[in-house]
Amino acid sequence: MVRKMDLTTIVVMLALGVAPAAAQDIGLPVGSTPAAVEVEDLEGNAVNLTTVIQARPTLVEFWATWCALCEALEPRLQAAKQRFGDSVGYIIIGVGVNQTPRRIQRHLDEHPAVGPVYYDRRGAAVRAFKAPTTSYVVILDAAGKVAYTGTGEDQPIVETLGRLLGSQ
């Protein structure tokens, strides 16, 4: 069952690092298509996510520099990138809670991400993807439909992408 939450609830949960539920119990329903949304690159330029999501499976992670669960999830993202390479798109959305593009860039200088990092200054992506917390992952199939959602450090990223790609 998908729970509806207002933006205040989402911001409080993001700030506290609270993960309300496990895979498939939260966020966008499987089979749905996320709404078009605009975020920023780390230089402040507007980026429409539909222009960076191409006709291939794409992993979208809602992330923060201060998120311990995001850090713990990183080895799974790295394993997916190593196994599937460019046959999967990777998009990291830096939430606009307690961080700035400058802080994000300083973090990335020491800890590179698996894909481009965008900044969600106004929470548009959080709302469009119904992100309940950081470490929230949405995997889209090649048609742009939700194939998986989940939170936390123990997500079946490689397995889900393998299933979408026919176990490459």
PLY file of the C-alpha trace (Angstrom):
ply
format ascii 1.0
element vertex 168
property float x
property float y
property float z
element edge 167
property int vertex1
property int vertex2
end_header
0.00 0.00 0.00
1.41 3.42 -0.96
1.17 6.01 1.80
0.54 9.61 0.81
2.70 12.15 2.61
2.88 15.90 2.44
6.13 17.75 1.73
6.66 18.67 5.40
6.55 15.00 6.40
9.02 14.10 3.66
11.43 16.87 4.68
11.30 15.82 8.34
11.88 12.18 7.40
14.77 13.13 5.12
16.35 15.26 7.83
16.08 12.46 10.36
17.20 9.75 7.96
14.04 7.77 8.74
13.27 4.91 6.37
9.54 4.16 6.73
9.27 0.93 4.76
11.10 -1.64 2.68
11.19 -2.23 -1.08
7.96 -1.84 -3.04
5.99 -0.56 -0.05
6.70 3.10 -0.65
7.00 5.81 -3.24
5.84 5.45 -6.81
3.80 2.37 -7.70
5.48 -0.23 -9.90
4.32 0.25 -13.48
3.76 4.00 -13.11
5.70 6.71 -14.94
7.26 9.54 -12.92
6.11 13.05 -13.77
8.50 15.24 -15.76
10.59 17.27 -13.35
13.29 19.91 -13.45
16.31 19.90 -11.15
19.68 21.68 -11.32
23.18 20.58 -12.13
25.75 21.56 -9.51
26.48 24.82 -11.38
22.84 25.91 -11.02
21.71 25.18 -14.59
18.22 23.79 -15.06
18.06 20.15 -16.15
14.88 18.35 -17.19
15.25 14.77 -15.97
13.38 13.43 -19.00
16.30 14.63 -21.14
18.84 12.60 -19.15
16.73 9.46 -18.76
17.36 7.63 -22.02
15.81 4.51 -23.53
17.58 2.14 -21.14
17.00 1.04 -17.58
17.83 3.90 -15.23
18.52 3.93 -11.52
17.55 7.11 -9.66
18.79 7.51 -6.08
17.68 10.23 -3.66
20.86 11.01 -1.78
22.58 13.37 0.65
26.15 13.91 1.74
25.08 13.32 5.36
23.08 10.12 4.68
24.68 7.07 6.34
22.31 4.69 4.52
23.33 6.22 1.18
26.97 5.63 2.04
26.22 2.03 3.01
24.29 1.52 -0.27
27.21 2.79 -2.38
28.96 -0.63 -2.78
25.76 -2.03 -4.34
25.62 0.88 -6.78
29.31 0.43 -7.62
28.75 -3.32 -8.19
25.87 -2.55 -10.56
27.95 0.00 -12.46
30.83 -2.48 -12.74
28.59 -5.30 -13.95
26.26 -3.40 -16.29
28.34 -0.36 -17.30
26.63 2.04 -19.68
23.70 -0.29 -20.41
22.13 1.30 -17.30
21.72 5.00 -16.58
22.57 6.25 -13.09
21.13 9.50 -11.76
21.76 10.78 -8.26
19.40 13.42 -6.87
20.93 15.48 -4.07
18.02 16.47 -1.87
17.80 20.09 -0.78
17.83 19.32 2.96
20.87 20.52 4.93
23.21 20.64 1.92
24.16 22.93 -0.94
25.57 22.31 -4.42
28.96 23.49 -3.14
28.89 21.02 -0.24
27.83 18.25 -2.63
30.70 19.05 -5.01
33.25 19.02 -2.18
31.95 15.60 -1.13
32.08 14.29 -4.72
35.67 15.47 -5.09
36.62 12.82 -2.52
33.83 10.29 -3.13
32.80 10.14 -6.83
29.26 8.99 -7.59
28.28 6.28 -10.11
26.50 8.86 -12.25
25.72 12.54 -12.56
24.50 14.29 -9.42
21.72 16.85 -9.67
20.42 19.18 -6.96
16.74 19.26 -6.03
16.68 22.76 -4.53
12.89 23.09 -4.44
11.93 19.47 -3.81
10.34 19.00 -7.24
11.97 15.59 -7.79
11.18 14.51 -4.22
7.50 15.23 -4.90
7.43 13.77 -8.43
9.09 10.51 -7.34
7.29 10.47 -3.95
10.65 10.06 -2.20
9.99 9.37 1.48
13.63 9.50 2.58
17.22 9.49 1.38
18.59 6.16 0.11
15.30 5.89 -1.82
15.99 4.16 -5.13
13.71 4.02 -8.16
14.68 1.78 -11.05
12.97 2.60 -14.32
12.74 0.15 -17.20
13.77 1.12 -20.74
10.28 2.56 -21.35
10.59 4.84 -18.31
8.16 2.91 -16.13
8.88 2.12 -12.48
10.21 -1.43 -12.13
11.42 -1.16 -8.51
11.43 1.15 -5.49
13.14 0.71 -2.15
15.05 2.35 0.67
17.99 1.53 2.86
21.36 -0.10 2.46
20.19 -3.65 1.66
18.47 -3.29 -1.72
18.60 -5.85 -4.56
20.08 -3.40 -7.07
22.18 -5.83 -9.14
19.45 -8.48 -9.12
16.73 -6.04 -10.22
18.85 -4.55 -13.00
19.93 -8.05 -14.07
16.28 -9.06 -14.38
15.53 -5.96 -16.50
18.53 -6.59 -18.73
18.01 -10.34 -19.06
20.93 -11.14 -16.66
23.73 -9.70 -18.76
0 1
1 2
2 3
3 4
4 5
5 6
6 7
7 8
8 9
9 10
10 11
11 12
12 13
13 14
14 15
15 16
16 17
17 18
18 19
19 20
20 21
21 22
22 23
23 24
24 25
25 26
26 27
27 28
28 29
29 30
30 31
31 32
32 33
33 34
34 35
35 36
36 37
37 38
38 39
39 40
40 41
41 42
42 43
43 44
44 45
45 46
46 47
47 48
48 49
49 50
50 51
51 52
52 53
53 54
54 55
55 56
56 57
57 58
58 59
59 60
60 61
61 62
62 63
63 64
64 65
65 66
66 67
67 68
68 69
69 70
70 71
71 72
72 73
73 74
74 75
75 76
76 77
77 78
78 79
79 80
80 81
81 82
82 83
83 84
84 85
85 86
86 87
87 88
88 89
89 90
90 91
91 92
92 93
93 94
94 95
95 96
96 97
97 98
98 99
99 100
100 101
101 102
102 103
103 104
104 105
105 106
106 107
107 108
108 109
109 110
110 111
111 112
112 113
113 114
114 115
115 116
116 117
117 118
118 119
119 120
120 121
121 122
122 123
123 124
124 125
125 126
126 127
127 128
128 129
129 130
130 131
131 132
132 133
133 134
134 135
135 136
136 137
137 138
138 139
139 140
140 141
141 142
142 143
143 144
144 145
145 146
146 147
147 148
148 149
149 150
150 151
151 152
152 153
153 154
154 155
155 156
156 157
157 158
158 159
159 160
160 161
161 162
162 163
163 164
164 165
165 166
166 167
